[in-house]
Amino acid sequence: MPKWIVDMWRKDYSKEACEKILEGFLQDSQLSVRGNINKTTTEELIEILANEGVTATSEEAVPNLLYLTGIDKLSDIKAFNDGLFYVQDYSSQLVALKAELSKTDRVLDVCAAPGGKALHCAQLVPEGSVEARDLTESKVTLINENIAKAGASNITAKQFDATVFDDAAVGKFDVVIADLPCSGLGIIRKKPDIKYNQTSEALKELEALQAQILDNVASYVKPGGKLVYSTCTINKGENDLQVESFIKRHSEYSIISKEQLFPTKEHDGFYICVMKK
């Protein structure tokens, strides 16, 4: 691990915590997926996968999450091609769950590609709706492909730059999901090149971008609604300190819950903060 990253984490956390973080990156990760409850139940999916030679183990703490073993290529698994499950990390699945959505909520995901969190929200708001946005046409195409594969009918995808303020969205959404561009230092195990490609200067630029987007989307939440901020990183500048700064600028918000996950065998490093307006 580059020394500057270790030095940064040593300022944020104890020596013991840093050791656990570094050890976590060296553990083999488990393939976690989310069952598509629009098409099957968790119990049915376990049986279907077993018939394809895949072992599926449920996770009590996260509904519809399964850990899979016995897969060489996902594209060879009929259940995957049929949209019966979506590959999504444990920590990523927590985002929609911690939002504690109501079935009629109107949800906006401002940086949604490839669409996992937005599709999860769509499952949880059967009488509501989800708008999944992202920056480029190719990302929106990817979201639409996953929507079609999942068979979801209450979600739409739209091309929109989250750094541009959207007057038409002001006060329109019960929940806004802001899973924003970040350093990705929580997923080094899956993408080891990240640790060599990031710099301390780039982190500062990302923090400024995150703050800009958060300032925009703060207005899109209805009074009484929730803003869910998440990243796949573990440094405080992008997480706790980012939220603290946001709250100072937007006193209408208060923190409901927040959690910093460190990398383990079960999940990636991840941060989730739920704020109420």
Steps between C-alpha positions, in 0.01 A plus 500: 500500500644842410632670812299820453174300517610320817607832653157648420319210663728513803380858554138388468510172696693307761796279411287192571223622268752568222642150537149355463440712191820379336432140599148530357637583156697174502204275576318313224166668443171317467277555198186664632181546300152639559205283404246662269178476700306616194571162344569252781536450873830445679404142576407428138820665377717283729333190352531625141871572550557162663361336185767690306775379732529827690499510880311798646519602866262759641603792721267550794584867545412599142173377342538332159881504514675178400866401495575279199768237444553258214493758218768521231324745270186694587398502136467119517239522778146496361356658816731798449412535131130478592536792744423297811784665690727805481865501603529753782729521801361463852595859585340637185174320581490676837444840335136441402430313824635775725284753315200319656284569197122513505322307225364821344823703508625694201877438478780668303843340454727770359806289409332169436699297245500206465171521692529256790391733779224657289363157409514396865302812591248417227437164667436673831257765365248285307244781505757775453754586231875530445687730265856384428732765359857500376739714301543328163283333240699176535435487876129561450495224237658265755237594761222438247645160412495401868146636543384285208681194633348547845152549358447811714210725400518785753845632410621727218850607395601851399821663382583792728816660640475499882725806522234703317217629718158373392226752577231252397609255774478741796288353780373213284653189663439314825847344485811598307783246467839669453752219449761739370830476309772421751857374532384136513750420773252264664501260204876458452461123537288488183683779316862499626618759246301767685767533769762588239284732292368723780684801639438730795434783252238293319328429832461873566344544155258216570403651834421830326292316238309309768424823685375666182263214419375477859423873499294451183303194607423639847225706337340202325387339827151578630473638855495192723676298230842334507835543331719188493870567439728206429849426368714191444792648693623511859681830543328757718554793265248350258274360771451632855673832433305546177172446686601732786578775249170441319299526823669831580394635160152348518365531852162370383656152498576272793669160509274199557770235470849450366731204465859450387560144379854369471590228247438144617441163337128583492508853357697795361602815680202734482339804661128574537342803664123562511389857563150638552382839375 
